Amino acid sequence: MDASSKCDHYSKFKTIFEPEKYLQLVPPKIYKMILKFRTCNHKLPIEISRYANIDRHLRTCQHCNMNRLGDEYHYLFQCTHPDIVAARILCLPCYYRDNVNVDKFDYLVQYLNNEKFIYSISKFIFIIFKVVH
């Protein structure tokens, strides 16, 4: 996993090999969005452009003018697409919207153990996927 750039995202927060708590807290319809996001089973530019052999640094977001890598971090915290910004405000607590950093990202995807928060994050990811697809 350490040698693969595909696993960068996953290997940062999956440090203990055990079932995730959110899999028991909410129905499959809800947790499937989070699973897809966490396991890179999605069509964000970071993943979909990999299959077209596009260099990693060129896999940018096409939904805003920031010219940033279109990865999970970008869509959760940086993308300025109006629908994503509105969803971010609606679904993420202020703590995750203010002074964003990698530690907050890691914490967000690693500690999904509150049912209300899981529903909110799942809704946000659903909107991200809707915009990107």
C-alpha positions as CSV (number, residue, x, y, z in Angstrom):
1,M,0.0,0.0,0.0
2,D,2.9,2.4,0.8
3,A,4.2,2.2,-2.8
4,S,0.9,2.9,-4.5
5,S,-0.4,6.5,-4.9
6,K,-3.9,5.1,-5.2
7,C,-3.8,4.1,-1.6
8,D,-2.5,7.5,-0.3
9,H,-5.9,8.6,0.9
10,Y,-6.9,5.3,2.5
11,S,-3.6,4.5,4.2
12,K,-3.6,7.8,6.0
13,F,-6.6,7.1,8.1
14,K,-7.0,3.3,8.1
15,T,-4.5,2.4,10.7
16,I,-6.3,-0.4,12.5
17,F,-7.7,-3.4,10.7
18,E,-11.2,-3.7,12.1
19,P,-14.8,-3.0,10.9
20,E,-15.7,0.6,10.9
21,K,-18.3,1.6,13.5
22,Y,-20.4,3.5,11.0
23,L,-21.2,0.3,9.2
24,Q,-23.3,-0.8,12.3
25,L,-24.9,2.6,13.0
26,V,-26.7,3.4,9.7
27,P,-28.4,1.5,6.9
28,P,-26.3,0.4,3.8
29,K,-27.9,3.1,1.7
30,I,-26.3,5.7,3.9
31,Y,-22.9,4.2,4.5
32,K,-22.3,3.2,0.9
33,M,-21.6,6.8,0.0
34,I,-18.9,7.0,2.7
35,L,-17.5,3.6,1.6
36,K,-17.2,4.7,-2.0
37,F,-15.5,7.9,-0.9
38,R,-13.0,6.3,1.5
39,T,-12.1,3.5,-0.9
40,C,-11.6,5.7,-4.0
41,N,-14.5,3.9,-5.7
42,H,-15.7,7.1,-7.3
43,K,-15.4,9.3,-10.4
44,L,-13.5,12.2,-8.9
45,P,-10.7,13.4,-11.2
46,I,-8.0,12.0,-9.0
47,E,-9.4,8.5,-9.7
48,I,-11.0,8.6,-13.1
49,S,-8.1,10.3,-14.8
50,R,-5.8,7.6,-13.5
51,Y,-7.4,5.2,-16.0
52,A,-6.6,7.6,-18.8
53,N,-2.9,7.6,-17.8
54,I,-3.1,11.3,-17.0
55,D,-0.2,12.5,-14.7
56,R,-1.4,12.8,-11.1
57,H,-0.7,16.6,-10.9
58,L,-2.9,17.1,-14.0
59,R,-6.0,15.5,-12.5
60,T,-7.5,18.8,-11.5
61,C,-11.1,19.7,-10.6
62,Q,-13.1,20.9,-13.6
63,H,-15.9,22.3,-11.5
64,C,-14.2,25.4,-10.0
65,N,-11.4,27.7,-11.2
66,M,-8.9,26.9,-8.4
67,N,-6.9,24.5,-10.7
68,R,-6.3,22.2,-7.7
69,L,-5.9,18.4,-7.7
70,G,-9.5,16.9,-7.9
71,D,-9.1,14.6,-4.9
72,E,-11.2,13.9,-1.8
73,Y,-9.6,16.7,0.2
74,H,-10.4,19.3,-2.5
75,Y,-14.0,18.4,-2.7
76,L,-14.6,18.3,1.0
77,F,-12.8,21.5,1.9
78,Q,-11.8,23.7,-1.1
79,C,-14.0,23.4,-4.2
80,T,-15.9,26.6,-4.9
81,H,-18.6,25.0,-7.0
82,P,-21.8,26.7,-5.7
83,D,-23.6,23.4,-5.0
84,I,-20.6,22.0,-3.1
85,V,-20.2,25.2,-1.1
86,A,-23.9,25.1,-0.1
87,A,-23.6,21.5,0.8
88,R,-20.5,22.1,2.8
89,I,-22.2,24.8,4.8
90,L,-25.3,22.6,5.4
91,C,-23.5,19.4,6.2
92,L,-20.2,20.2,7.8
93,P,-19.8,21.7,11.3
94,C,-18.0,25.0,11.4
95,Y,-15.0,23.2,12.9
96,Y,-14.4,21.5,9.6
97,R,-15.0,24.5,7.4
98,D,-12.7,27.0,9.2
99,N,-9.0,26.8,9.0
100,V,-9.0,23.5,7.1
101,N,-6.0,21.3,7.1
102,V,-5.0,17.7,6.6
103,D,-5.4,16.8,10.2
104,K,-9.1,17.8,10.1
105,F,-9.5,15.8,7.0
106,D,-8.0,12.7,8.6
107,Y,-10.1,13.2,11.7
108,L,-13.3,13.6,9.6
109,V,-12.9,10.4,7.7
110,Q,-11.4,8.4,10.5
111,Y,-13.9,9.1,13.3
112,L,-17.3,8.5,11.9
113,N,-19.0,7.2,15.1
114,N,-21.9,9.6,15.5
115,E,-25.1,8.6,13.7
116,K,-26.2,12.2,13.0
117,F,-22.7,13.1,11.7
118,I,-22.6,10.0,9.5
119,Y,-25.9,11.0,7.8
120,S,-24.7,14.5,7.3
121,I,-21.3,13.4,5.7
122,S,-23.1,10.9,3.6
123,K,-25.4,13.6,2.3
124,F,-22.5,15.9,1.5
125,I,-20.6,13.1,-0.4
126,F,-23.8,12.3,-2.3
127,I,-23.9,16.0,-3.5
128,I,-20.2,16.0,-4.4
129,F,-20.8,12.8,-6.5
130,K,-23.8,14.4,-8.1
131,V,-21.9,17.5,-9.2
132,V,-18.8,15.6,-10.4
133,H,-20.8,12.9,-12.3
